[in-house]
Amino acid sequence: MEDSEQSSNKRPGDVVKLPRKRFYRQRAHANPFSDHDLIYPIKPDEMDWSPYFPKYFSKDSKDNTKKVDFIDVGCGYGVALAPLFPDKLILGMEIRTKVEDYVKKRIDALRANQEDLYQNIAVIRMNAMKFLPNFFEPGQLSKMFFLFPDPHFKKKKHKNRIISPNLLAEYAYLLKVGGQLYTATDVRELHEWMVEKCDAHPLFERIPDEELKDDPCINCILNETEEGKKVARNKGDKHFAVYRRIENN
Amino acid sequence: MKVPYHIIKHSNNCIALVFNNKIKIKNLSTNETIELKQDEINNSKVRSIAFNNDASVLAVASDDKKLKFWDVKTGVCLSIKNTPKKVNSIVFEKNGKRILIADGFGDVYRYTVDNSVEEGELMLGHVSMLTDILLSNDEKYVLTSDRDEKIRVTHYPKTYIIHNYCLGHKEYISKMIFISNNDKLLLSGGGDDYLYLWDFINAKIIQKIDIKTLIEEAIESNNLSSVESYNVKEITYYSKENIVAVCFEKLPLVFLFNVIKDKLYYKNTIINEDIILDIAFDNFGRLWISNFVDKNTKNIINVISKYSPVEYLSNEKLEFFENTDECESNDMSEYIVVENLRKEILDAKKAQQEEENIAKKQKTE
């Protein structure tokens, strides 16, 4: 498999080539219920973030005050959110090796080309359905993105969907009160399913579409992310729904 | 014909003993034993049982995904329900009207203890096989343990609110119990070298109890056969005297601990004559040990009393089930449950299977 050019060979004036996506294709499904040889910490305070956000975390420093703010679950191929929120740390999480590899190389290349941008975004190979509590403390996150997730069309596979009643309890646990959960898909049935499940969960309330007109994330999701671009090319409908995490009562 | 009881459970003066699909219940005050009138045609192996508070009802989950409620006094089946997946653990609500089951897929369902036909209400789920489930004394929390090193403490009955995760285990968790005189203490064990004692409300580890060293010392001083890994099979607690007993898969050992002021202190080791399948304290403080049975086994059950080193219970009433298979060729691998939770073992088995498949393909080509 051909690789992108190594960023270490950069000479002044060179631009590091971005990795070419067609060499990083992988089938869309990976079973989150199996073991995947993943590495994860026992608990959040044991995680060393320095390989992912070297500008913000040093390996030995005990007073790392920054924490991951947003997560992009099953990040597929997008890193477009980073420049919109320069002071927030954004983590993409992806279970498929080749996809994670592609995104990582893309981030490395973007960082090499534009010194200070894209230091706030990183990707990690991870099973977000099993191990979120290992990485993040309760109420740590302010935004969670579930963009164009695997639809798992067959009824018996609905339990594998990333938005489910069981998992919404975990997402509510990790999101701070007032934090937002974003969903986007071009599959109408999946959109209706996600809306149904989120509506039914007592800790989430839907943010009406009118209130989202000025939300920079939405424009980014719809127009700039890889999946969004692909869907636009195929002239599909993009459905989105955003929820706010509300207080326990 | 001797058969091993692979599950033993006690509640309120009743001891339930299980071999395969057959269940006997011995009443310790009347000394009577009854056998539950199981259907001979559907002889699906029992996976998990639980008594209600006053031991008037026994809930039984089997390999065929059937959930049965039995009247303990009469031995009659009160109700049969279906579960979506195989059940690993059951807990009754205090008033005995409903139960929670934890299954191998990772879900917890609630069922009513009655005759109704119902699908079970989905209460919560991990994305990981569940191994044990508990309800706190005040029933404000439900605790679930899984194969991916997690103990989750969730509000009850509002199970959409997670209270916390008790994180610290490095291997699967197989068993959890409350040290019930102190409401806040939870003891858990599984594939780790340690048992963990938790203040579960605050997700804090109070103590780590080194069982690896204890096992290694016991194996060496008693010339026992060593095992590849240490896997906690059962933890049982005698509340009147604050004693905890722990046993392990494929080992003939029980460790006893005293609980004094929120900590566990090693008390002594019981070296059993056979590999142990399960243990349970009765309300007299006697420890019932169920032995793996082969042609050398003398007793199916050993009962350890505080007053004598070992007390052998007269086995006549417990020995025979009708129409059981020959037990002389008993295969230990049938009783290995917990060890298979270990991820390396599962991966090793998968790798072996793949190699066999490749070998098959090569043969036919």
Boltz contact constraints between the chains, C-beta under 6 A:
constraints:
  - contact:
      token1: [A, 35]
      token2: [B, 343]
      max_distance: 6.0
  - contact:
      token1: [A, 42]
      token2: [B, 167]
      max_distance: 6.0
  - contact:
      token1: [A, 43]
      token2: [B, 167]
      max_distance: 6.0
  - contact:
      token1: [A, 129]
      token2: [B, 127]
      max_distance: 6.0
  - contact:
      token1: [A, 130]
      token2: [B, 127]
      max_distance: 6.0
  - contact:
      token1: [A, 130]
      token2: [B, 128]
      max_distance: 6.0
  - contact:
      token1: [A, 130]
      token2: [B, 148]
      max_distance: 6.0
  - contact:
      token1: [A, 133]
      token2: [B, 165]
      max_distance: 6.0
  - contact:
      token1: [A, 166]
      token2: [B, 125]
      max_distance: 6.0
  - contact:
      token1: [A, 169]
      token2: [B, 160]
      max_distance: 6.0
  - contact:
      token1: [A, 169]
      token2: [B, 162]
      max_distance: 6.0
  - contact:
      token1: [A, 173]
      token2: [B, 162]
      max_distance: 6.0
  - contact:
      token1: [A, 202]
      token2: [B, 160]
      max_distance: 6.0
  - contact:
      token1: [A, 248]
      token2: [B, 161]
      max_distance: 6.0
